[in-house]
């Protein structure tokens, strides 16, 4: 649930030791019920106004309690400056703002950090007080997902048990299967959906298995890059309705779909995490293929209802999204699953899982590469490219197309 705050809190004592961004003070003055007086800074903002500044007013407005009269004052100023009249239809405002050229206010990153510090002081570290904060994405498309930092707690070195002891699992329960070296491990969806991340050690490799429930994607990243090892967590923030994780070492924000840092000190580093293959299948198929597999124990150290299909039941039951995205592609429904291949030096390839189930032995060529995909009865896929095993994973179509619009689609 979104937390609502009052104007005084936005400028409250928890942030008193830090210089307040001038833009936050100006917008607070606009929203205040103090007698109208000539305000040079506000007048300057009016003269220098750009429509790209509208997102700051909108984000401030959405932080305020529903009965706060400051919301109406901010909305009137917003409509006056933009010439738009969407009222409190936030989706329409965002759609209009994202259609504008991206030309953010000079202290937008600082402003965003101050706003989000009211939700969780730790969030301010994701937006340093530096106007030159590197970013590879539009900051106006980054929003709060409704939880604090690590509010969805990652599983850290989770307890595992042999397949023979996993009596809590039924044959048709969904698992995400991972093979690293000589070890096989199953991560039941019913557990991972409550945590969205597992920091695990598999065959000597530090793995960050990240599950973006909103975008239907499970990717096991190797938690090490050219800059060293990374300790990942859940930021509580989203980009294009997809989870942003962060590393504890630099507080950079990372795209879970891309495996790259997109905001913060590492954003322009060129880092790309390696990832392993993961298969989505049912427990009986995975256990039959890998009888020596280990699997997560229900003893996670957290109290959750780990029943099959409990977490995010209502979200998975419809094609509706919880958060807005900037583009749609209606060749598939939002939450249709696609198997995706990121091919070095070539455009990504997305193949509808419904198509692969109808064609369990599928072969194609893509940009000169020979691709073969076998899909078993449990839905597990194995991919070879030019005769060699190749890592792949699934995603909801909306999430993949939003961040990889250049992908080739087979459906």
Buried (B, 14 or more C-beta within 10 A) or exposed (E): EEEBBBBEBBBEEEBEEEEBBBBBBBBBBBBBEEEEEEBEEBEEBEEEEEBBBBBBBBBBBBBBBEEBEBBEBBBEBBBEBBEBEBEEEEEBBBBBBBEBEEEBBEBBBBBBBBBBBBBBEBBBBBBBBEEEBBBEBBBBBBBBBBBBBBEBBBBBEBEBBEBEEBEBBEEEBBBBBBBBEEBBBBBBBBBBBBBBBBBBEBEEBBBBBBBBBBBBBBBBBBBBBEBEEBBBBBBBBBBBBBBBBBBEBBBBBBBBBBBBBBBBBBBEBEBBBEBBBBBBBBBBBBBBBBEEBBBBBBEBEEEBEBEBEEBBEEBEEEEEBEBBBBEEBEEBEBBBBBBBBBBEEEEBBBBBBEBBEEBEEBEBEBEEBEBBBBBBEBBBBBBBBEEEEBBBBBBBBBBBBBBBEEBBBBE
